[in-house]
Amino acid sequence: MSTTGATADPLAALGALPGVAESVESVRKAVDRVYGHRIMRRRSNEITSEAALRGARGSAALSGADWALEEVRRRTDFSGDDEARAVGAALRLTAEAGQLLSVWRQSPLRVLARLHLVAAADKADEVGRPRQAGEPVDEPLLALPLPEAAEAHGRLDGLAALLMAGGSAPALVTAAVVHGELLALRPFTSHNGLVARAAERIVLVGSGLDPKSVCPAEVGYAELGPAAYLEALDGYASGTPEGMAAWIAHCGSAVTLGARESTAVCEALQRGAA
């Protein structure tokens, strides 16, 4: 994993990069606004459900299936073309992520395997395990150089060890690194983007930053657009302090926009308009 130096807690070191503390504080304020809304105290389950739907739609959009929210809400069959399958996978992952919090703390690799199994259930021989040497990766929207399978395995093990060791890094930083590293490695033969964003959601919820999962970063990434997403990811992959800080800031902006989306849902419910 790319960090700015070898320390006992490299994730905490990333939290000291220029601008990162400001991103962390901005996210905290946005999350606090949602959780402080009067509707959240009475109807939080509805907000969580709506955030899950909107987050799945946003994640699918970043994987090339940019459907209108109402189309996602209306459809029941997602077995048709590639776009439909991507939306279906995003919905399944969003539902599954909430069931894996306790396992994540003990074994992130087991959770990632489970997420891939859920996302790519139709690829029997390749599901739920990291790719092997020579296997191609179906992730056409990501143009980063693809690490060899052995390197991906080693870096994935290193990431898991860091996560299980814990540390003092802010939740946003940890979530951004998990997301960015999985995109950079593409450890599975398919659905890496969907899995990476689901894993980020697990970190944000499990850390206590967003315990009710009402701040869907996927909504923010979709709103900011694929071009900005890929540009920020290039920064992460560069491993430079500036690039890492830019990626964390992008992730922070996405969480902030997700929080804003749920705040708007709260306001609509309060007005009786939704």
N, C-alpha and C positions, 0 to 999 in steps of 0.2 A: 504494500500500500504506500502511496506517496504521502509523505509528511515533510515537515520542515526541519526535521532533525531527530536524532535518536535520543529520546528521553524516556523516563519511566512511564510517563503518561502522554504519548504523542497526541492523543485526541485533545487533551487539555491544552497542549501547546498550540494547537490550531485555534483554540478559543482566544488566544492572545494576539492573533493576527489583526492588522489594522482594519477597522470597520466591523469586525465580527461581533464585538460586544454591543455595538449599536444595533446590529441585526437581531441579536438575542433579545435585547430590551424591547425593540419594536414588536417582535413576535409575542413576547410576554404581555404587552399592553393590549394587543389585538385579541389574544386568547382571553384575557381577563374581561374584556368588554362583552364577549359572547357569554361567558359563564356568569357574568353579573346581570345579564338581562332577566327581567322578571318572568318571561316566557320559559326560560331554561329551568326555572325552579318548579314549574308546573307541568311542562310538556317536553322534557329533555329527550324522552324516547323518540318522539316524533322528529325532533331536530337531528338526532343521531341517524335515524332511518333515512331522512332526506339527504343528510351529508354523505351517507354511504352511496346512495344512488348517484348523486352529483359527482362524487369522487370517482366512482367507477366510470362514469361517462367521460370525465376529464382524462383519466388514465388511458382509456381506449382511444381517445382522440390523439394522444401522443404516440399511439401505436398504429396510426393511420386510419382509424375508424371514427371519424368526427361526426357523430350522429347528434341530432337535436335531442335535448333532454326528454321531451315528450315522446319521441320515438322509442327511446330506451325504456321509458316508463310503460309504454303501451305494449311493447313486444313481449311475447312469451316463448317464441321459438328462435334460438340463436344458433341453429345448426346449418344455416344456409351457406353463404359465401364467406370469404376470409374476414370481411369486416364484421359480419354477424358473429362469427366465432370469437373474434377479438373482444367484442362487447360482452359476449357471454362469459369469456374468461375473466374479464375485469370484474364483472358482477360476482362471479364465484369467489374470486380472490378477496374482494372486499368483505364478503360474508365470512370467509374462512379466517381472515386475519385476526378477528376478535377472539377466536377460539384458541389461539396459539401463544398467548402472552406468557403463560407460565412456562411453557416449553422453551420459548425463546431465551429466557434467562438461564436455562440449563444447557441448551444445545441449539445455538442459532443455525447450525448446519442442518439439523433435522427439520427445522422450520422451513428453511429455504427449499429443501427437498420436497417437503409437503406442499409448499406453495407452487412449485413447478408441476407437481403431480396434479394439483387442482386445475392449474391453468392449461396444461397440455395433455389432457387425459386421452387424446386420440393418437398419441405417438407412443405406442406401447413399449417399444424397446429402449426409448430414450428418456422416458419420463422419470422424474424424481431422482436423478443422479447427475453429477457434473459430466460435462462432455469428455470424451476420450480423444486421444491423439488421432488426428486426421478427420475427425467428425466436423462437418460444416455447421455454421451457425446461421439460422434464419432470423436475422435482425436487420432488415434492409435499411431502416431509417437511421441506423447508427454507423457512421463512417470511420470511427476510430480504428487504429491498428488493433488487430485481435491478438491477444497474448496466446502463446502456445498453451496447450492443455496443462502441462506440468507446472508452468508458471501460474496459471489461473488457480490450480489446486493449492499450491503453496501460499499464494496470497489470500485465498479464501480461508485457509486454516489460520493464517495470521490474523485476519479480521475477526474470526470467531474467538480466538484467544483473547484479543483485546476486549471484545464485548463481554466475555465471561469474567475477565479480571475486574471489570468495573473501572471507575475513575471519577474524576471531578469535572469532566467536560460537560458543558450545557447540552441539553437534549437536542437542540437544533443542530449543534455541531456533530454529535454522534449520528443523528438521523441523516444528515447530509453526506457524511462519509460512507455510511452503509449504502445509501442510494447511489452515490457516485462510483464507489468501488465495484458494485455489482454491474453497473452499466459499463464501466471500463473493462472488466474481466469477461462479461458475458459467459458465465460459467456453464450455462445450459445451452442446449442446441436450439432453443426457441424461447419466446416469451420472457426474455430477460428484463425488458423494460417494465412490463407489468409486474413481474416478481420484485424488481427493485423498488418500485413505488409502493407496493404492498408492504415490503419490509420496512421502508421508511415510516409508513403509517403505524406499524407495530412498535417501532422505537418511540414515536411521539406519544402514543397512548400509554405504553408500558412505563415510560419515564415519569409519568404523572403530569407532563405538560398539557396534554389533551386527553384526560382519562375517559371522557365520554365519546371520544372520536367525533367531534363536531367541527373540526377545523381542517377540512380536506385539502391538503396541499395540491392534490391532483387537479383540483379546480383552478388553482392559481397557476400551475404550470401550463394548463391549456389556455388560460386567459393571456398569459405572457407570450405564448406562441412557441411553436416548435423551433423556429430559428434561434430565439433567445435561449431556449433550453439547450440546444446543441452547442451554441457558442459558450455558454457557461460550463457545460460538460467538458469542452476542450480545455478550459482553464483548470478543471480538476485533474484531467489526464496529464496536463503539463507538469504537475507536481510543484510548481513555483508558488511562493507565498501569495503573490498577487492572484494567480489563477485559482488557488484553493479558497482564498477569501472571497473572490467573485462568485464561485460556486455556492459557498455557504450563504452569501448574501442573496443569491437567486433563490435558493431553497427557502430562506427566510421570507422573501417577498411572496413566494407561493403560499406558505402557511398563512401569512397575513391576509392574502386575498381569500383563502379558504375560510378564514375566520370571518371576514367581511361578508362572504356569501351566506354563512349561517346566521350572522346578525340580521341580514336582510330577510331571511326566512322567518326569524323571530318576529321582526317588525310586521311581516305580512300576516303571520298567525295572530298577532295582537290586534291587527285591524280587521281580522276575519276574512282576509282576502285569499288565504291559502290554507 
